[in-house]
Amino acid sequence: MTQIVFTLVAYLIGSVSFAVIVSWCFGLPDPHTYGSGNPGATNVLRTGRKEAAVLTLLGDAAKGAIVVSLAKRLAPEFDLSEFTLSAVALAVFIGHLYPIYFGFKGGKGVSTAAGILLALDLRIAGVAFLAWLLAIAVFRYSSLASMVGAFAATMGAIFLLGWSPLAVMVLVMTTLLLWRHRGNMQRLLNGTESRITLLRGASTHQAPSVDEPRSREAP
């Protein structure tokens, strides 16, 4: 019963969308209603409020890190197994992707996954970050870098932890993250995905304004 409670609470915390909360605090439109319709830091950045985007990114990462850190700390006291810890980590991630508070329309999970990995194992997080950084430098596609980083995290988890419940959790998390990026994959194949400019920190394609209706991209 304790394991179920921990997992359920993790999902409910993961369902908190910082894109929506931060946008409300800054008087910005609901991120579901413009751009990609994705409640994440990248879409919030389309409003031109960089501080709002940064706070969204930090909030989404923090909820993943805090939930996993607390579960690890409380594991001895509540006799939580590695399987339960894995379930808790996956639950907070799924909460971000499919939040119960917002009609199950959530983000793509990159920031939350990063927070989970940081709390789970710094070595795995380091592998993912280096892969992400290399992909950004070489290809300049934020979405591609995120997917490369997720794939690297899975390889790192399997190498460092073997086929443990935690490694399997990272594999499932990566699979879900890739699924949420299927629209980006199609645009990469079509050559229509926006690239980022490292020197100016802006996309080489003009970002949609907040007055533009949301695209057909899945959130």
C-alpha positions as CSV (number, residue, x, y, z in Angstrom):
1,M,0.0,0.0,0.0
2,T,2.9,2.4,0.9
3,Q,4.4,1.8,-2.6
4,I,1.1,2.7,-4.3
5,V,0.8,5.9,-2.2
6,F,4.3,7.0,-3.1
7,T,3.7,6.3,-6.8
8,L,0.4,8.1,-6.8
9,V,1.8,11.2,-5.0
10,A,4.7,11.3,-7.5
11,Y,2.2,11.3,-10.4
12,L,0.2,14.1,-8.9
13,I,3.3,16.2,-8.3
14,G,4.4,15.5,-11.9
15,S,1.1,16.7,-13.1
16,V,1.9,20.2,-11.9
17,S,2.6,22.2,-15.1
18,F,5.1,25.0,-14.4
19,A,4.5,26.4,-17.9
20,V,0.9,27.1,-17.0
21,I,1.7,28.4,-13.5
22,V,4.6,30.6,-14.5
23,S,2.6,32.0,-17.5
24,W,-0.3,32.8,-15.1
25,C,2.1,34.6,-12.7
26,F,3.6,36.6,-15.6
27,G,0.2,37.4,-17.1
28,L,1.0,35.4,-20.2
29,P,-1.4,33.3,-22.3
30,D,-2.0,29.7,-21.5
31,P,0.9,27.8,-23.4
32,H,-1.7,25.3,-24.7
33,T,-3.2,28.0,-26.8
34,Y,-0.3,29.2,-29.0
35,G,2.8,28.0,-30.9
36,S,3.1,24.2,-30.6
37,G,0.6,24.1,-27.8
38,N,3.2,22.3,-25.7
39,P,3.3,23.5,-22.1
40,G,7.1,23.6,-21.9
41,A,10.0,26.1,-21.6
42,T,10.5,26.3,-25.4
43,N,6.9,27.3,-26.1
44,V,6.9,29.8,-23.2
45,L,10.0,31.4,-24.8
46,R,7.9,32.2,-27.8
47,T,6.3,35.0,-25.7
48,G,9.6,36.8,-25.6
49,R,9.8,36.4,-21.8
50,K,13.1,34.6,-21.2
51,E,12.7,34.7,-17.4
52,A,9.4,32.9,-17.7
53,A,10.9,30.3,-19.9
54,V,13.9,29.8,-17.5
55,L,11.5,29.5,-14.5
56,T,9.4,26.9,-16.4
57,L,12.5,24.9,-17.2
58,L,13.8,25.0,-13.6
59,G,10.4,24.2,-12.1
60,D,9.8,21.2,-14.4
61,A,13.3,19.9,-13.6
62,A,13.0,20.5,-9.9
63,K,9.8,18.5,-9.5
64,G,11.5,15.5,-11.0
65,A,14.6,15.9,-8.9
66,I,12.8,16.5,-5.6
67,V,10.4,13.6,-6.0
68,V,13.2,11.1,-6.7
69,S,15.5,12.6,-4.1
70,L,12.8,12.3,-1.4
71,A,11.9,8.7,-2.4
72,K,15.6,7.7,-2.2
73,R,15.9,9.4,1.2
74,L,12.8,7.8,2.6
75,A,13.4,4.4,1.0
76,P,15.1,2.8,4.1
77,E,12.4,4.1,6.5
78,F,9.5,2.9,4.4
79,D,11.2,-0.2,3.0
80,L,10.9,1.0,-0.6
81,S,12.4,-1.4,-3.1
82,E,14.4,-0.4,-6.2
83,F,11.4,-1.4,-8.2
84,T,9.2,1.1,-6.2
85,L,11.8,3.8,-6.6
86,S,11.7,3.2,-10.4
87,A,7.9,3.3,-10.4
88,V,8.0,6.7,-8.5
89,A,10.5,8.2,-10.9
90,L,8.4,7.0,-13.9
91,A,5.2,8.3,-12.3
92,V,6.4,11.8,-11.9
93,F,7.6,11.7,-15.5
94,I,4.2,10.4,-16.8
95,G,2.5,13.0,-14.7
96,H,4.3,15.7,-16.7
97,L,3.4,14.1,-20.0
98,Y,-0.2,13.4,-19.1
99,P,-1.2,15.7,-16.2
100,I,-4.5,15.0,-14.6
101,Y,-5.0,18.7,-13.8
102,F,-4.8,19.8,-17.5
103,G,-6.8,17.3,-19.4
104,F,-3.8,15.0,-19.7
105,K,-2.2,17.5,-22.1
106,G,1.3,17.9,-20.9
107,G,4.8,18.6,-22.1
108,K,7.5,16.5,-23.8
109,G,9.4,15.7,-20.6
110,V,12.9,16.8,-21.4
111,S,13.3,19.1,-18.3
112,T,11.6,16.7,-15.9
113,A,13.7,13.8,-17.3
114,A,16.8,15.8,-16.6
115,G,15.8,16.4,-13.0
116,I,15.0,12.7,-12.5
117,L,18.4,11.7,-13.9
118,L,20.2,14.2,-11.7
119,A,18.6,12.8,-8.6
120,L,18.9,9.2,-9.8
121,D,22.6,9.0,-10.7
122,L,24.9,11.9,-11.5
123,R,27.0,9.6,-13.8
124,I,24.0,8.9,-16.1
125,A,23.0,12.6,-16.0
126,G,26.5,13.5,-17.0
127,V,26.5,11.1,-20.0
128,A,23.1,12.5,-21.1
129,F,24.3,16.1,-20.8
130,L,27.5,15.5,-22.7
131,A,25.6,13.8,-25.5
132,W,23.1,16.6,-25.6
133,L,25.8,19.3,-25.7
134,L,27.7,17.5,-28.5
135,A,24.5,17.2,-30.5
136,I,23.6,20.9,-30.0
137,A,27.1,21.9,-31.1
138,V,27.1,19.7,-34.2
139,F,23.5,19.7,-35.5
140,R,22.0,22.8,-33.8
141,Y,18.6,21.2,-33.4
142,S,17.2,21.4,-29.9
143,S,14.8,18.5,-30.4
144,L,17.4,16.2,-31.9
145,A,19.8,17.0,-29.1
146,S,17.1,16.1,-26.5
147,M,16.5,12.8,-28.2
148,V,20.2,12.0,-28.5
149,G,20.7,12.9,-24.8
150,A,17.8,10.6,-23.8
151,F,19.2,7.7,-25.9
152,A,22.6,8.3,-24.3
153,A,21.0,8.2,-20.8
154,T,19.6,4.8,-21.6
155,M,22.9,3.4,-22.8
156,G,24.6,4.9,-19.8
157,A,22.0,3.4,-17.4
158,I,22.3,-0.1,-18.9
159,F,26.1,0.1,-18.8
160,L,26.4,1.4,-15.3
161,L,23.4,-0.4,-13.6
162,G,22.9,-3.4,-15.8
163,W,19.3,-4.5,-16.5
164,S,18.1,-3.3,-13.2
165,P,14.7,-1.8,-12.5
166,L,16.2,1.7,-12.6
167,A,17.8,1.1,-16.0
168,V,14.5,-0.3,-17.4
169,M,12.8,2.8,-16.0
170,V,15.2,5.0,-17.9
171,L,14.6,3.0,-21.1
172,V,10.8,3.4,-20.7
173,M,11.2,7.1,-20.0
174,T,13.3,7.5,-23.1
175,T,10.8,5.6,-25.2
176,L,8.0,7.9,-24.0
177,L,10.1,11.0,-24.6
178,L,10.9,9.9,-28.2
179,W,7.2,9.2,-28.7
180,R,6.4,12.8,-27.6
181,H,8.9,14.1,-30.1
182,R,7.4,12.2,-33.1
183,G,6.3,15.5,-34.6
184,N,9.8,16.8,-34.4
185,M,11.1,13.6,-36.0
186,Q,8.9,14.1,-38.9
187,R,10.0,17.8,-39.4
188,L,13.6,16.7,-39.1
189,L,13.0,14.2,-41.9
190,N,11.2,16.9,-43.9
191,G,13.9,19.5,-43.3
192,T,11.5,21.9,-41.7
193,E,12.6,21.7,-38.1
194,S,13.8,25.0,-36.6
195,R,17.5,25.2,-35.8
196,I,19.1,27.2,-33.0
197,T,21.8,29.8,-33.5
198,L,24.4,29.4,-30.9
199,L,25.8,32.9,-31.1
200,R,22.5,34.7,-30.9
201,G,20.5,32.1,-28.9
202,A,17.6,32.4,-31.4
203,S,16.0,30.1,-33.9
204,T,16.9,30.5,-37.5
205,H,13.2,30.3,-38.2
206,Q,11.0,33.1,-36.9
207,A,9.2,31.9,-33.8
208,P,5.4,32.2,-33.8
209,S,3.9,35.0,-31.8
210,V,1.6,34.3,-29.0
211,D,-1.3,35.5,-31.1
212,E,-0.7,32.7,-33.6
213,P,-3.1,29.8,-33.1
214,R,-1.5,26.5,-32.0
215,S,-0.1,24.3,-34.7
216,R,-1.2,20.8,-35.4
217,E,1.9,19.4,-33.6
218,A,1.0,17.1,-30.8
219,P,1.8,18.7,-27.4
